[in-house]
Amino acid sequence: MAQTPTNPNPNPTDLSSLPQPLHQSDADEDDENVKQLRECSSLYLSLQDCLVNSDRNWKACQKDVQALKACNERLKSVKGK
């Protein structure tokens, strides 16, 4: 007799069993620090993802580093006015 496969997630709207996005727990723990980055927070998290994916190779992530740097400088110049 063939058994019907069991659905490991019977409620498809229950997202608690899905894996969290990369660095989600880091963002939760450091939420206040990430919030301080305001508009630059997504760039910061992208840089973190790049570093994880490239085995912490900063040279491979220079595009993300430069984007975060430019965002921070833009915020500083706006704040200084």
C-alpha positions in Angstrom: 0.0 0.0 0.0 1.3 3.4 -0.9 1.3 6.0 1.8 0.4 9.5 1.0 3.2 11.9 1.8 2.7 14.0 4.9 2.9 17.7 4.6 5.6 19.0 6.9 3.9 22.4 7.0 0.1 21.8 7.0 -0.6 25.5 7.4 1.1 27.3 4.4 0.5 30.7 6.0 2.5 29.7 9.1 5.9 31.3 8.4 7.4 30.5 11.8 8.9 27.2 10.5 10.5 28.9 7.5 14.2 29.8 7.8 14.9 33.4 8.6 16.6 35.5 6.0 20.4 35.8 6.2 21.4 38.0 9.2 17.8 38.4 10.4 18.8 37.3 13.9 21.7 39.7 13.8 19.4 42.5 12.8 17.0 41.6 15.6 19.8 41.6 18.2 21.3 44.8 16.9 18.1 46.4 15.9 18.8 49.7 17.6 22.2 49.9 15.9 20.7 49.1 12.5 17.9 51.6 13.0 20.5 54.3 13.6 21.7 53.8 10.1 18.2 54.9 8.8 18.3 55.0 5.0 21.6 53.1 5.0 20.4 50.1 6.9 19.6 48.1 3.8 23.1 48.8 2.4 24.6 47.7 5.7 22.7 44.4 5.6 23.7 43.9 2.0 27.3 44.4 2.9 26.9 41.8 5.7 25.4 39.3 3.3 28.2 39.9 0.8 30.8 39.3 3.6 29.1 36.1 4.6 28.8 34.8 1.0 32.4 35.7 0.2 33.9 34.2 3.4 34.6 37.7 4.8 36.5 38.9 1.7 36.3 42.7 1.9 37.9 43.1 -1.6 35.0 41.1 -3.1 32.5 43.4 -1.3 34.0 46.8 -2.3 30.8 47.8 -4.3 28.8 47.3 -1.1 31.4 49.1 1.1 31.5 52.1 -1.3 27.7 52.3 -1.4 27.4 52.3 2.4 30.2 54.9 2.6 28.4 57.1 0.1 25.1 56.8 1.9 26.7 57.7 5.3 28.5 60.7 3.8 25.2 61.9 2.2 23.5 61.6 5.6 26.3 63.6 7.3 26.1 66.3 4.7 22.4 66.6 5.0 22.6 66.7 8.8 25.4 69.3 8.7 23.2 71.8 6.8 
